[in-house]
C-alpha cells in the first residue's frame, strides 16, 4: 500500500490512497485459495476496497471494477500480466461479483460511492469503467454516468479474455459473452460442498454411535457406506454430471441418483429379503432425500439457476425432502432399535 501520483499533474492525487497489486500469486495466496476451496475461512477472505495500481498505470490506463472477495481479486489480477491498469475494488462484504450482484452489494450505489471515495476522476483522464458482465444485473449505468461522469462498458465473462477485449477497443466477441460452466468449473466447486457435508455428518455419526448402545441391530459398515454414497452423489457426482442427468430441478437430479444408488446398494447388501422391510423402505425414503438436499445446495454455485428459480424449487421440493427424510429415518430406527437382524 502506498500513496502515489498517477498522472502528469503534480497535485492530482497526492492525498489519495492508492494500493498496489501484483499479477504474481504468492505461496500464501495459493494456500489461501486451497483453504477457501475447502470452506476454511471463507467468510472473511477479502481484500481492502479501494483503487489498486497493477503494473505502472498512468492517467490513460483502463479501469477494471471488481469485488473484494480475495478469490475473485486473485483470479482477476493473475490474468493481467503485462497490462498496466487500475483495479477499482468495491466493498461486496467478501462476496464474489455474481452473488454480490444478486444481493445488491455489487451495485450502483456502492460503485458511485467508491468512485467518489477514491477520487477516481483525479486519477484518470478518461471516463470509462470496465465492469464484469456477471455484475450487470445490479447496475444502472445511466445513474452512474449522471452522478459521476463515468460510463460503463461490460467486459468479458472470463478474466482470460480481458487483455484481448481491451486490445480490440473494448469489443467482446460472442464467445467472450458465453458462460461455459464446464465440468472442470463444477469440479473446483465441489470440495467446499463435500467438506460442509462431512462436518454435518459428524453429528449424524455421533448420534448413531449413541444409539448403537441400545440397538438390536447396531449401525455398521453397511449403513456407513449407504449414507456416504448418498452424500457423495449429492455433493460431487450430481454437480459433475449436471447437464446429463434428466430433470431440470437440481433436487430431482440428486434424488434420482440417490435412488438408483440406494436400490443397487440394498440389493448388493442383501436387504431386499424377508425381515428387512423397514430397513429397505426406510433407506429408500431417506437416502435419495439426502442426495436431493445436498444437490439442492449446489444451486447457489451454478450458473444454470436464477434466484427466482431457486426459491421456486425450494418451495416445492423442500417439504418432500423433509417429510421423506423423517419417515425414512423413523423406519430405519424401528428396524435397528426394535426388530434387529432377522433369524
N, C-alpha and C positions, 0 to 999 in steps of 0.2 A: 504494500500500500504506500502511495506517495502522492504528493501534490505536484502537478506539473503544468506548464503552459503548453497549450496544444495547438497553437496557430502562430501566425506571424505577428499577431497583436500582443505586445508585451504585457498588457494588463488584462488580457481576455479572461483568464481563469485562474489568477494567482491565488484566489481564496477558495477555489473549487477542489474538492477531494476527488482525485482520480485514482482508482485502484488499477493494479496491473495483473495480468494473467498470462500464462504460458500455454502454448499448444502441446507441450510435452507433459504427459501424465507421470507423476512420480510413483514410486512403490507404495507410498502411503495412499495415494489416490486409487490405485488399483486394488489394494487391500480393502479400502473403504467401499469400493464398488462391490466386491465379493461379499462383504458383510451385509450390505443393504440388500443384495440379491437373495440373501438367506433370511431377510427380515430382521436383522440385528441393527438397532439404531436407526431404523427407517424414518421415524417421526421427527428426528432432529438432524437430518442430513441436508444441510442447506448452507448457502454462502450469503454474504452480506449484500443486500440490494444496493444498486448504485451504478456508476459508469466505470467500465473497465477498458483499459487500453490493451489491445492484443497486437504484438509486434511494435511497430513505430508509426502509429497512425497520425495523420495531420487533419487540418480543418476540412479537407475534402473527402476524407475516408468514409466508407459506408458505416451505418449504424444498424446493428442487429439487436433485436429485442428478444429476451428470453426470460425464463423463470429462475428463481433462486434455489430450486431443488438441485443439489450438487451433482446428482447423477445426470441430469439434463445439462447442466453447466459444463461438466467434463466432456460429455458426448459432443457438445457443440464445439468447444474450443479445440478439442483434439483433431477435428476435421478441417481446421482452418490454418494449417501450416502455410507459411509464406504469404499470408494475407494480412495486411495491415488494416485493422478495423477497430471500431468501438463496439462494446457489448453493453447495452442498457438492460440491466437485470432488475426485474420487477419483484416486489415482495409478494410472493404467492404462498407464503407460510410453509415453504418447503415442499410444495406440491408441483408435479410436472405440468407442462403447458396445457395438455389436453384436459386433464382432470381439473386443473385450476380454472380453465375457461368455463367448464361446466359449473363450477362453484362460484364463478364471478370474481375470483381474486386475480386472475389474469384478465383484467377488464379495462374498460375505458377510463374510469376514474383513477385507477392505480397508475395507468400509463401517463395520464395527464399530470398527476401529482409527481411522478418520478421525473418527468421531463423538466418540470419546474424546480424540483429539489436539487437536481444535478446541474442545473444551469446549462443544459444541452445546447441552447441557442447560442451560447458563448463559445462552445467547444467546436462546433462545426458551422460552416458557412452555408451548407445546403440544408434543405428542409424535407428530407426523405428518411423514413424508417422502414426497415425490413422486418416484418413480423412473421412468425411461423404460421403456416397455413392452418394447423390444427388449433390455433388460438383465435381463429376468425369469428367463432360463434358468439364471443362475448364482447366484441369490439364494435364501436360506432365511429368509423373513420371520419365522417363529416363533423362530428363533435370534437374529435381530436384536432382536426385541421382548424376549426373555428377558434378553439381555445389556446392552441399552442403554435399554430402556423406550420406544423409538421404534417405531411401527407403520409399515408400508409400504403405500402406495397407488400403483398403476401409472397413470401419466399417458398421454396420447395418443401415437400414433406420431410425429406431426409437431409441431414446436415452434410452428407457426402456431396450433394449437388449444389451447395451454396456458392462455391467459388465459380463453378460453371455458370450458374444463374447470374451472378454479378458481372462476369465477363461478357455475357450475352446481352448486357444492357437491361438487366432485371426482367428478363423474359424467361418464363418457365415452359418447358415442353410438356406435352401430355403425360409423358412418363414421370416427370417430376411431380405432377399433381396426384399421382396414384398412390394410395395407401395399400401396401402389399400384404403385410402381416403374415409372413411366410412361416413355415414350420420352425425355422431357427428363431424367428422373432417370438414365437409362442413358447419355445423351449426355454429361453432365458427367463421367462416369467414364472415358470413352474416351481423352481426351488423355494421361493418365498411362500407359495401356497402349500407346498409339501411340509415345510418346517412348521408353519402355523397349524397345520393339521396334526402333526406329530405332538405339538405342545398340548392341543386339546385332547389328544388320545391318551396322554399320560393320566389324565383324570379318569378316563374310562377304564384303563388298566388297573388303576388304584382301587376303584370300586369293585371290579371283578375279583381282585385279589382278596378283598374282604369277604365277598360273597362266597368264595371258594371254601372258606372256613366252615360254612354251613350247607354247602351244596351237595345234593345227592349225585349229581354228575358235574364234577369240577370243570370250569372253563380251562381248556388246554391249548395245545398247539394247533389243532384243527380250527378252533374258534379264532385264534390269533391270525392264522393265515387267511381265513374268510374275511375278517374285518380289515386287515391290512390291504388285501387285494381290492376291496371296495374303496378304500381311501385313495390308493394309488390310481385307480381308474378315474376317480373324480377329480383329483388334483393334477395328474400328469397325462394320462392316456387320452382322456376326453379333450383337453386343450390341444394336444398334438394331432389328433385325428379330427379336429373340429369340422373342417369343410366336408368330410366324407361320411360323417355319421348322420343317418336320417333324422328328421325333425328339425324344426327351427329353434325351439327353446333349448337353452343350454341345460336346464334341469332335466328335460326329457332325454337329451343325448346322454347325460350321465346316468340316468335311471336305466336306459336301455342297456348300456354296457354293464352296469351293476347287476342287472337281472340276468344277463347271459353268463356273467362270471359266477353268480350265486348258484344258478342251475347246474353249471358244469362242476363247480367245487363240491356241491352237496352230493352230486352223483358219484364223483370220484371218492368221496369220503364215506360212501355207503349210507347216507342219511335219508334216502328215499326208500326206507324199509319200514316194516311194522314196528311201532313203538317210538318212532322219531317224528311223528306227525307235527307235534307242537314246535319242535326244533326247526323242521324243514319249512313249515309255513311261516314261522316267526322270522327266520332269516330271509325268506323270500319277500317279506314285507319290510324288514329293517335295512338290509344291506343295499338294495337298489336306492332306497331313500337316502342313505349315507352318501353314495356316489352322486346322486342328484344334488344334494346340498353343497358338496364341495365343487361340483361343476358349475352350479349357480353362482358361487363366489367369483368365478373367473369372468363373469360379465363385466366386472369393474376393470379388467385388464385388457379387454378385447375391443378392437375397432369394429367388430361386427354388430355392436349393440348401440342403442341410444338410451339416454336417461329415461325417457317415457316408456321405451320398450322393456327396460329392466324392471321398472316399477310395475308394469302390467304383468310381466312374468312372475314376479314375486307375489303379487296379489293372488294370482291364480294357482300357482304351484305350491307355495309355502304351506297352506293348510293341509294339502295331501301329503307333503313330506313329513310334517309334524305328526299327523294322525297315523300315518303308516309306520313311522319310527316308534311311536309309543306302543301301538298294538303289537308290532313285531317284537319289541323288547319284552313286553309282558309275556308273550307266548314262549320266548326263549327262556325267560326266567322260570316260568312254570315247569318247563321240561327239565331244566338243570337243578332247580331247587327242590322239586317235589316228586318228579317222575323218575329222573335219572336215566341210566342206560338200561334198555330192555334186556331181559334174560335171554 
